[in-house]
Amino acid sequence: MKRRLAITVMVVSLALSGCLAPRPETVARNWRPDGAGGKSLGQLLAVSPGLVGATWESFDGPGGEPVVRLAAEYNPAVAGRGCPAPGTGRRPAARTFLLLTLSVSPGGAVDFVSATGQAYTEGGAYAAFPLDIGVIAALVARTPPLPCAALNVPGYL
């Protein structure tokens, strides 16, 4: 009986001290950008056209708040269906990424911080494209979040 009480006290203490709180990556993955009735960011990403894989990481932001970075790789051929051929001086990327940065408050609120598209050549050179919160709307709409221009690299690379 004493052992059970000790374990209960320890679990309650850990919960109250925040030690059992979900990691910031989990909070961001479970965030529902379309509201409580919508799908989570993780679910939206899983059905995003052309997604190859995703990596979630967290770190402390400038003010000490948790920041989550999502690096999602997209197959440029699949994500670019419906895009026009690259213009003069541009060529299709070999690899493309969406880098999404989110902040997570201590209360579990998630806020958009930034988004960037990266398009790589086969040799590893890349071009970066600043994006906006529209990438979240694209994920909710189940359309490719990277614009056509972010799926190409300059021909000189």
Beta strands, then each sheet from edge to edge (+ up, - down):
strand 1: 51-60
strand 2: 66-74
strand 3: 90-92
strand 4: 95-104
strand 5: 110-120
strand 6: 126-131
strand 7: 152-154
sheet 1: 1+ 2- 4+ 5- 6+
sheet 2: 3+ 7-
end
